[in-house]
Structures are given as structure tokens and as C-alpha cells.
Amino acid sequence: MAISNLLHKYLALAVTLTPLSVSVLADNNFNANYGTSPAPFQIDVHPSFINRTIQKVALTRFTVDVEEPELASGPPRHNATTVQDYWLHHYDWFRVQDQLNQRYHHFTTSVLTGPRSNFTNPVPLHFVHHRSNRTDAIPLLFIHGWPGSFMEVDHILDGLLNPPNASAPAFHVVAPSIPGFAFSPAPRKAGWGARETGYAFHALMEQLGYTHYVIQGGDFGGVILRYMAGDNPSAVLSVLDNMWIVPPNATDLERYSLGLTTADENTTIETINNFDSENSGYRLIQETKPLQAAIGMTDSPIGFAMWIFNLMLSAVDHYVWTPSEIITWSMMYYIQGPYGGMRFYKEVLREGGFQGFGLGDAYPYVHQPVAISEFPKDIWYGTPLDWARRKGNVVTRNFHYSGGHFAAVESPDLLLGDIRAFWGNSSLSNVSLFRS
């Protein structure tokens, strides 16, 4: 039989058998139960998975560098070999796991997202929940982004729980993992995007007894909070967003072509255009063919670590990532498999958060008070205030001269200052009901 006929026969058989072998997006590489109410959780990754991961790290096949400016095409070979060496000879996942278990109060639960959702089955969630001792503490939902995780809250957590004086606001902190990230299992079917995540996180806050709350987020957290504010107008009192992207509209672009835009408008348009054309290749893949890339990423821990390190490196302002941070951040995806987190981009595209090769704008108007925090290494830095107000009731604009995309990690003091100033003004931020 000809090779072409054999291949055709094999592919036909594979297509026939595929529906019988479909399971979940996340491999069962850690122990977890997701009941109907919050229960304490300890991160417990199977030693066999860790051993297999170390073997894959050791067997990594590296690329050959091309003579070009450093980082022109991504992290060069020496970045990957440095991480490999650290992973093999210094990194101890089980020590990190113990530190994460000691540092955070972890919980799991499952929630129902209600009749407005396309998902009727219970949604399993992992989340961190710390309550302040202050009787006037404000419930704060902290939402991470990609390629981050719940760990982004680390450097501001103590400051949120225990402010330096009684005049500064205190917070009960809830930091969940988006389904498909860290220890919240990825959805079993397509259609789970930022809005669905908002339904789940609102149900979580209700389950915890927080009928009114505020939200802080950046990256996808800054996207999810927009939907949550629009979909839950009585529960979400106000939001602070450190990625409040409002892209130029058709009129802005026409004015730009005619040379009629301001300096701030020019900077915003050119920065976003540069990101779209030069630095968003990862996004275009993940919003169109995430599985194609995820197959290789799932098999190569170094490959995935370098995939996210490219963005981690380009989005900070003088922050130096340690090999341990790079590995641990990548493990927050690699343990359950990175496909769920990667395909979240595809779902956001479906919802209108992206538009073709550009950043989308299909978000509801946020009527609640909005504070925005801008850091210079983020792509929306310098967005004109009148543009920002097109999509929400922006009452406070915090304009910083250092810092980047991962504000809670890189510039925790600046972000904490913004949080305290905004929610410390209870009339401005609509949180008077929590003040004694």
C-alpha cells in the first residue's frame, strides 16, 4: 500500500477515535477537591510529575543564536540555558510549594454562574483569602492576568491587610485563580472568557458573604473587572485598574493621519501600534491557534518558561527577574498544562477584547467610580484622560514615572499608595458603608 494511502487511513482512524479520548484540559498532576463551599487547600503536586518535569528540563534541545540585537526575536539561548542550569541544580519545587502553603491561606470551592452564563455545571476554583483584623475592612477582589497568577498579590498583601495607621483603609483580600491558571482547572469546553470568569468570581464573592466589594486588577484582571462592574452594578462599588486600555477610535485615527492629534494622543496611538506590529506575536498566536503552540509548550518546561519570560522581561522597568521567579511563574501554568491559560486570549478575542490585529474595545461602560494607575512600561501609558473616560466614570488618575505592567510585583509601594488614596476617600470611591 502506498505511503499516502497509509497516512490517509491512519488520519481517518484518528479522527474517528478522537471523540472517545477527549478529557479535560488540565492533567491531574496535583491533589485537589472542589466542593460546594470553601475548604482549606494545600498545594500538593505529585512527585512523579516533578521528577518527569526535571527530566524534560535536562533533555531540552536548545536553539542556535543568530547574530542580531539581543531580544530582537525573543530571549536568546543563554537565557534558556541559565534557567535550565538553575532548575537542575538549585531549584526545589517542594521547598517553593511549602513556602506558598505557608505564605497564603489557600481554598478551593465550586460555584454556579447562574442563568446568564453559558456554563451550567459547577465551576471549580482555587483562591487565596485573607481577612483583616480591622472591623471596617473593605472586601477587595484582586484579579491577576497573564502570564501572572494569584502570586502577584504577594508584595501588597500585608499592606492591604495591615495598613500603617487607622486612617488608611484596610482590606479583606480575595485573590482567585482564573480557570485554566494555577490551581483552578481549565474549562472542559470552549466559550469561557473574561465575562464568564466575572460571573464565577462574583459568585465566589457571594459565597464568601461579600455582598458589596471593590476590585483591583491589571492585564486580564483589568479586563475582567470591567465586565464585573457592568454585570453587577449594586455589588461592585468601585474599581482600580492598572491596565485601562482605551484604543483610538476611527475619528482619532483620521485626526492622526491629518496631523491634528495632540502629543499625548500621538504617543498612545504609536505605542499601541508598535505593540501590535512588533511585540504581540504571542498574543496573535494565542488568540487564533493556541493549541498549535500549546502542544510544544506542554511538552517543554524550558520552552514555556521562555515563552512567558519574553513578556515578563519586556513589560518591566528595571525590575530583574530571578531564575527562581521565572520558573515558579511558569509552573503556575505548567503543572496543569499551559493550554487553558493560553487559549484565554482566544476567548477574549471572541468577546471583542481584541479586534483583528489590534486591541479591542467591546467592554461595557463602568458607571461606578474608577481609578486608573499608569506606569511607563505599560502600553497604555499616557492615554489622554478624555479617552479613558469614554469607557468609564474615571474619577482618579494616578500617573507614575517608574514601573511597568506588573505593578503589584514591581512597584508595590506605588500601587499601595494609589489604593489607599482612592479607597481611603470613601465618598469618592463609594465605600462609605464600610466606614465606622
Helices and strands as residue ranges (DSSP letters): H 3-21, E 39-40, H 47-58, H 77-89, H 93-103, E 106-111, E 123-130, E 138-143, G 150-153, H 154-161, E 171-176, H 194-207, E 213-217, H 220-231, E 236-241, H 250-257, H 263-274, I 275-279, H 281-288, H 290-299, H 301-314, H 323-334, H 339-351, E 354-355, E 358-359, E 366-374, H 385-388, E 392-399, H 407-410, H 412-423, H 426-429, G 432-434
